[in-house]
Amino acid sequence: MAAGDPTTRCILHADMDAFYASVEQRDRPELRGRPVAVGGAGTRGVVAAASYEAREYGVHSAMSSVEAKRLCPELIFVSGDMKRYAAESRRIFEIFRSYSPSVEGLSLDEAFLDLTGTQRLLGPAAEVGERLRREVREKTALPISVGIGPIKMVAKIASAAAKPDGLLEVPPDAVMGFLEPLSARKIWGVGPVAGERLEGFGYRTIGDLARADPATLRAHLGDWGESIGRLARGEDLREVEPHREAVSLSEENTFDRDVTDRGRLEATILTHAESVARRLRRQQVFARTVFLKWRLARRTKEGPRGYPARTRQLTLAEPTDDGEVIAQVAKSLLDDALVEPVRLLGVGVSGLVDEGGGAAQLSLFDGAEGASSGDPRSMQATPRKRQLNQALDALADKFGDDVVRRASQGEARHATLSGQWKRGGRDTDRPSEDEEGRD
């Protein structure tokens, strides 16, 4: 294998089994052995996690709650409690870090651990994995599955294959035999659309991709084709990154009913913009680009992705961490969104820069600089507004993000719980490590 001499590398992927649902079944004895779904039970609800009893009926994460109930009439919906799940996550990650200083969290319930070079100290990787699983079970009473391999992708696929509550190690000399018969959709990063595209070119298995000529893959799929070809051959140079930086921050919600009213959309934009801005300030970073995302109410195909998604973005003249600026830019992008009803709306930022490396120069005068020109790209927060933001952040850190709200903000209910770390979220609501539901 050619992954930078992967025989010297050992990566463990730990993934909690049906995390949210398992927590609920542990804490509520009446739910044990019964089909449980964590998520919204309404017509716009989405399953964030399904117990293994529910999975026997075909229920899975990201499925609409209506479809889940159709498949399993006895399904019990639980709304979920993110603070409780985050508390469990912190306990679990403390265990992870006792086995390796290099832990890369992917979400509240899964992480990569780099065990390279630890054999003399900790013992064989499989034994380490079993000790980790046993310690998690003893301290949290929750099941966890572990995959071990010489590269990240193999470890992640192996942990999925080990579910539920198991362990699978793939030695370096067994990687190709393990990967070849698997669907090409098992490659990390290949979603439904990309999977259909690969199959359209005849690449149904990872083996098909591994045997394909790199030039042909490039002709069919560009640079991405060559990249997944290398992954299919077991060539993965990605390291475990304990302090992986966020490249974007966003907030979004699905409405209870389709929305065309601009007032409600703008109120929701402001709510999301303030939340994103607060996360920027907690991380002490600024954003150069604001983007607006919405999903049309018109269904074009079956499945959770059957509603067309649209995005617009605008790059600012100066980076910002101010919610009002982000909201004004997002509202300027909203004009194209009103041609038909909207079911989902989101606001996000990208192009993040450190506070000392690209922050906007403060205006010498009060007033929203740039507002008078009518160009939202040139808006900046005034010194007085920055002082106000600091005061509001202090209140939010002490009493919660919703303690102070603008009168014009809207309520933004989420269709499902998120399994991702929200970078810049309150410390009490996320793992101690610096970030549509999965399980």
Order of alpha helices (4+ residues) and beta strands (2+ residues): beta-alpha-beta-beta-alpha-alpha-beta-alpha-beta-beta-alpha-alpha-beta-alpha-beta-alpha-alpha-alpha-alpha-beta-alpha-beta-beta-alpha-beta-alpha
